[in-house]
């Protein structure tokens, strides 16, 4: 088992019905990789900052906590790897706002 620190930057534009804003969430997440093998499942938790970068004022800013679970698959003979993850962001002091994203990717 091993610990990894991952930095990320997410961007999204939700349907807020009354306004249109684009948000970013820069965050850091500590992930516990359960098996150090070719197939490496992991769980993680982190903290970031939800920031509106476009749209009408005032621009909302708030703390965002995250939890994730996923798997990394290394394909050493092919020189790349695959990744699949589900990550949920909890926003604000009451943690009453949340969003979940599903990520599939390729890494070198």
Backbone as JSON, one array per atom type, in Angstrom:
{
  "sequence": "XXXXXXXXXXXXXXXXXXXXXXXXXXXXXXXXXXXXXXXXXXXXXXXXXXXXXXXXXXXXXXXXXXXXXXXXXXXXXXXXXXXXXXXXXXXXXXXXXXXXXXXXXXXX",
  "N": [[0.84, -1.18, 0.0], [0.4, 2.31, -0.6], [0.79, 5.89, -0.23], [-0.39, 8.65, -2.07], [-0.05, 11.97, -3.26], [-2.14, 14.06, -4.95], [-2.62, 16.65, -7.23], [-5.17, 18.63, -8.68], [-7.27, 20.19, -11.19], [-10.43, 21.15, -11.72], [-13.11, 22.02, -13.94], [-16.31, 23.43, -14.55], [-19.66, 24.05, -15.78], [-22.55, 24.63, -14.53], [-26.16, 24.22, -14.83], [-27.8, 26.72, -13.61], [-30.21, 27.94, -13.71], [-30.99, 30.7, -13.17], [-28.69, 32.22, -13.58], [-25.64, 32.16, -15.52], [-22.67, 30.67, -14.88], [-19.17, 29.97, -14.87], [-17.21, 27.66, -13.19], [-14.26, 26.86, -11.29], [-12.34, 24.33, -9.65], [-9.61, 24.15, -7.95], [-7.64, 21.71, -6.37], [-6.2, 19.6, -3.79], [-5.48, 16.24, -3.15], [-5.21, 13.48, -0.99], [-4.37, 10.22, -1.58], [-4.92, 6.79, -0.93], [-3.39, 4.11, -2.1], [-4.28, 0.91, -2.55], [-3.25, -1.62, -3.43], [-0.01, -2.36, -4.61], [0.28, -3.16, -7.41], [-0.26, -4.28, -10.8], [-2.99, -3.75, -11.22], [-4.38, -1.23, -9.42], [-6.33, -0.35, -6.99], [-7.79, 2.52, -5.32], [-8.54, 4.89, -2.68], [-9.51, 8.16, -1.68], [-9.18, 11.45, -0.16], [-9.75, 14.95, 0.0], [-9.11, 18.54, -0.23], [-10.21, 21.66, -1.51], [-10.9, 24.63, -3.47], [-13.78, 26.19, -4.42], [-14.47, 28.28, -7.06], [-15.98, 30.89, -8.79], [-15.4, 31.86, -12.08], [-16.45, 33.17, -14.21], [-19.35, 35.04, -15.12], [-22.18, 36.77, -13.56], [-21.64, 39.25, -10.98], [-22.13, 39.01, -7.39], [-19.16, 37.04, -7.32], [-19.24, 33.77, -6.37], [-17.36, 32.09, -3.85], [-15.99, 29.29, -2.22], [-15.1, 26.78, 0.21], [-14.2, 23.46, -0.75], [-14.66, 20.09, -0.21], [-13.46, 16.79, -0.93], [-14.09, 13.38, -1.9], [-12.94, 10.28, -3.08], [-12.92, 7.32, -5.15], [-11.3, 4.82, -6.94], [-9.54, 3.22, -9.68], [-6.33, 2.4, -10.87], [-4.69, 1.17, -13.69], [-1.85, -0.34, -14.73], [-0.1, -0.72, -17.73], [2.56, -2.01, -18.53], [3.96, -3.18, -20.72], [2.84, -1.96, -22.9], [3.36, 0.68, -22.46], [1.68, 2.61, -21.31], [-1.02, 3.63, -19.12], [-4.26, 3.02, -17.62], [-7.13, 4.65, -16.16], [-9.84, 4.92, -13.9], [-12.33, 6.67, -12.14], [-14.47, 7.77, -9.49], [-15.56, 10.76, -8.14], [-16.63, 12.82, -5.53], [-17.63, 16.07, -4.72], [-18.04, 18.12, -1.92], [-19.51, 21.05, -0.93], [-19.1, 24.09, 0.86], [-19.86, 25.23, 4.24], [-21.92, 23.8, 5.45], [-21.93, 21.53, 3.97], [-23.96, 20.95, 2.22], [-24.26, 21.25, -0.49], [-23.45, 19.37, -3.32], [-21.53, 17.6, -5.81], [-21.02, 15.05, -8.21], [-18.56, 13.42, -10.09], [-17.48, 11.43, -12.85], [-14.61, 9.89, -13.99], [-12.57, 8.93, -16.66], [-9.49, 7.9, -17.91], [-6.29, 8.11, -19.66], [-2.89, 7.45, -19.08], [0.59, 8.25, -19.25]],
  "CA": [[0.0, 0.0, 0.0], [1.18, 3.54, -0.64], [0.06, 7.15, -0.22], [-0.07, 9.56, -3.17], [-0.63, 13.31, -3.21], [-2.51, 14.43, -6.31], [-3.19, 17.96, -7.46], [-6.05, 18.62, -9.85], [-8.04, 21.38, -11.48], [-11.67, 20.83, -12.41], [-13.89, 23.16, -14.44], [-17.66, 23.03, -14.95], [-20.65, 25.12, -15.99], [-23.85, 24.02, -14.23], [-27.4, 24.91, -15.19], [-28.29, 27.33, -12.38], [-31.53, 28.49, -14.07], [-31.1, 32.16, -13.16], [-27.44, 32.81, -14.05], [-24.68, 31.24, -16.09], [-21.32, 30.89, -14.36], [-18.18, 28.91, -15.02], [-16.51, 27.47, -11.92], [-13.1, 25.99, -11.23], [-12.01, 23.79, -8.32], [-8.26, 23.64, -7.74], [-7.66, 20.94, -5.13], [-5.18, 18.6, -3.49], [-6.12, 15.06, -2.58], [-4.34, 12.41, -0.53], [-4.98, 8.95, -1.99], [-4.32, 5.56, -0.42], [-3.4, 3.09, -3.14], [-4.4, -0.28, -1.74], [-2.35, -2.67, -3.91], [1.03, -1.84, -5.5], [0.42, -4.13, -8.48], [-0.71, -3.76, -12.1], [-4.31, -3.16, -10.92], [-4.17, -0.52, -8.16], [-7.48, 0.41, -6.48], [-7.43, 3.55, -4.34], [-9.54, 5.78, -2.11], [-8.84, 9.41, -1.34], [-9.91, 12.57, 0.41], [-8.99, 16.17, -0.24], [-9.68, 19.87, 0.0], [-9.96, 22.6, -2.59], [-11.58, 25.91, -3.4], [-14.72, 26.43, -5.5], [-14.37, 29.69, -7.43], [-16.62, 31.3, -10.04], [-14.46, 32.65, -12.88], [-17.21, 33.99, -15.15], [-20.75, 35.2, -14.73], [-22.47, 38.02, -12.86], [-21.15, 39.44, -9.61], [-20.84, 38.66, -6.8], [-18.67, 35.72, -7.69], [-19.17, 32.91, -5.18], [-16.15, 31.34, -3.51], [-16.26, 28.48, -1.04], [-14.25, 25.61, 0.38], [-14.77, 22.23, -1.31], [-14.03, 18.85, 0.24], [-13.71, 15.74, -1.91], [-13.85, 11.97, -1.6], [-12.85, 9.57, -4.36], [-12.58, 5.9, -5.22], [-10.98, 4.52, -8.33], [-8.56, 2.17, -9.97], [-5.32, 2.65, -11.88], [-4.22, -0.07, -14.29], [-0.61, -0.13, -15.46], [0.14, -1.63, -18.85], [3.97, -1.71, -18.77], [4.42, -3.6, -22.04], [2.31, -1.01, -23.88], [3.9, 2.0, -22.14], [0.7, 3.55, -20.79], [-1.93, 3.08, -18.12], [-5.66, 3.44, -17.65], [-7.63, 5.09, -14.86], [-11.27, 5.2, -13.77], [-12.54, 7.23, -10.8], [-15.67, 8.54, -9.11], [-15.17, 11.76, -7.14], [-17.72, 13.68, -5.08], [-17.24, 17.32, -4.05], [-18.99, 18.66, -0.95], [-19.17, 22.47, -0.93], [-19.66, 24.96, 1.88], [-19.71, 24.84, 5.64], [-22.94, 22.81, 5.79], [-21.74, 20.4, 3.06], [-25.27, 20.65, 1.65], [-24.16, 21.24, -1.95], [-22.46, 18.39, -3.75], [-21.54, 17.16, -7.21], [-20.24, 13.83, -8.43], [-18.05, 13.3, -11.45], [-16.89, 10.15, -13.2], [-13.45, 10.21, -14.8], [-11.86, 7.83, -17.31], [-8.35, 8.53, -18.54], [-5.1, 7.38, -20.09], [-1.68, 8.13, -18.59], [1.86, 7.75, -19.81]],
  "C": [[0.89, 1.24, 0.0], [0.24, 4.75, -0.65], [0.55, 8.02, -1.37], [-0.73, 10.91, -2.91], [-0.89, 13.74, -4.64], [-3.09, 15.83, -6.33], [-4.08, 17.9, -8.69], [-6.74, 19.97, -10.0], [-9.25, 20.95, -12.29], [-12.37, 22.1, -12.85], [-15.26, 22.64, -14.85], [-18.56, 24.25, -15.07], [-22.03, 24.53, -15.76], [-25.02, 24.85, -14.75], [-28.01, 25.44, -13.89], [-29.62, 28.05, -12.57], [-31.58, 30.0, -14.12], [-29.86, 32.84, -13.71], [-26.6, 31.72, -14.72], [-23.3, 31.61, -15.57], [-20.45, 29.7, -14.75], [-17.39, 28.86, -13.72], [-15.24, 26.64, -12.15], [-12.95, 25.5, -9.79], [-10.57, 23.31, -8.36], [-8.27, 22.88, -6.4], [-6.43, 20.04, -5.01], [-5.89, 17.45, -2.79], [-5.06, 14.04, -2.19], [-5.05, 11.09, -0.83], [-4.18, 7.78, -1.42], [-4.5, 4.51, -1.49], [-3.26, 1.73, -2.46], [-3.43, -1.38, -2.15], [-1.29, -2.08, -4.84], [1.31, -2.81, -6.66], [0.01, -3.49, -9.81], [-2.08, -3.11, -11.96], [-4.22, -2.57, -9.52], [-5.42, 0.26, -7.75], [-7.03, 1.42, -5.44], [-8.68, 4.26, -3.84], [-8.8, 7.05, -1.7], [-9.78, 10.43, -0.73], [-9.08, 13.83, 0.22], [-9.77, 17.43, 0.07], [-9.29, 20.77, -1.16], [-10.76, 23.86, -2.39], [-12.47, 26.05, -4.62], [-14.72, 27.92, -5.8], [-15.09, 29.92, -8.75], [-15.65, 32.18, -10.81], [-15.15, 33.43, -13.98], [-18.66, 34.03, -14.69], [-20.93, 36.49, -13.95], [-21.88, 38.05, -11.45], [-22.31, 39.32, -8.64], [-20.44, 37.24, -7.17], [-18.51, 34.86, -6.44], [-17.83, 32.19, -5.07], [-16.47, 30.53, -2.27], [-15.28, 27.33, -0.98], [-14.96, 24.39, -0.19], [-13.97, 21.05, -0.8], [-14.34, 17.77, -0.79], [-13.41, 14.37, -1.34], [-13.84, 11.24, -2.93], [-12.59, 8.1, -4.14], [-12.33, 5.59, -6.68], [-10.0, 3.39, -8.46], [-7.61, 2.68, -11.06], [-4.85, 1.29, -12.39], [-2.98, 0.25, -15.1], [-0.44, -1.17, -16.54], [1.59, -1.44, -19.3], [4.46, -2.11, -20.16], [3.95, -2.65, -23.15], [2.79, 0.42, -23.62], [2.89, 3.03, -21.69], [-0.18, 2.85, -19.78], [-3.33, 3.63, -18.31], [-6.1, 3.82, -16.25], [-9.12, 5.32, -14.94], [-11.51, 5.63, -12.32], [-13.91, 7.85, -10.69], [-15.24, 9.47, -7.99], [-16.38, 12.62, -6.81], [-17.14, 14.88, -4.36], [-18.38, 17.76, -3.14], [-18.58, 20.11, -0.72], [-19.85, 23.2, 0.21], [-19.56, 24.39, 3.27], [-20.73, 23.79, 6.06], [-22.84, 21.54, 4.96], [-23.04, 19.99, 2.38], [-25.28, 20.67, 0.12], [-23.12, 20.2, -2.35], [-22.6, 18.1, -5.23], [-20.66, 15.92, -7.31], [-19.82, 13.78, -9.88], [-17.43, 11.91, -11.63], [-15.81, 10.42, -14.24], [-12.88, 8.91, -15.37], [-10.7, 8.48, -18.05], [-7.25, 7.56, -18.91], [-3.91, 8.16, -19.56], [-0.45, 7.49, -19.2], [2.85, 7.58, -18.71]]
}
